[in-house]
Amino acid sequence: MAEGTRRVAGRRTARPPGGRIQLACSNRQRVLPVRVTELKRLITAAIRALSVPAAELSLTIVEDAEIADLHDRWLGIPGPTDVITFDLGPSASLAPLTETAGIPATLNGEIIASAETARREADRYHWQPEHELAYYFVHGLLHLCGFDDHLPSQRRTMRRRERQVMEAIGLPAPPRRLPAVPRRRRATSSPSSRTP
């Protein structure tokens, strides 16, 4: 058999360049029709655009009630949010790094996004809800790659990278965001001390 191919159920399929990418996708909502195969294709392309060598990710699409529960339970912030990312990989000090901006050699995590929020925000920004949902998963992927958006300079860097990745995977760049209204955290233990 030729290099770069493998046999699956009697068929030859192309082996993706680079390391292994495993994506599990669960659609637990009924608000927005989602083509799971297309979402997985887009996220695989985003992983490649970020030069991530390998990834094992769980992608979950939920409604606002479920993400609000997770948001409160894990971050101590009541109410729904667009996306929550759990880094399930080894700690940064133990993970082998690639040559690309300190990205772990294998991303391992869970990204949970709200389709209900995507539909609402897509109306607000005048673009497709499917694009908004894909944008949430790209945003979560960037968090797994070590990007942060707490400080204005970090946020600008992350937004620029989001636009680059969205365009690289064939989607329009996300519209500029309006300033968010800060929410108050409840006094709880740190989410990093908990496991999902």
Secondary structure, DSSP 8 states (H G I E B T S, - for coil): --TTEEEETTEEEE--SSS-EEEEEEE--SSS---HHHHHHHHHHHHHHTT-SEEEEEEEEE-HHHHHHHHHHHH---S--SEEEEE-S--TTTS-B-TTTT-BSEEEEEEEEEHHHHHHHHHHHTS-HHHHHHHHHHHHHHHHTT---SSHHHHHHHHHHHHHHHHHTT----------------S---GGGS--
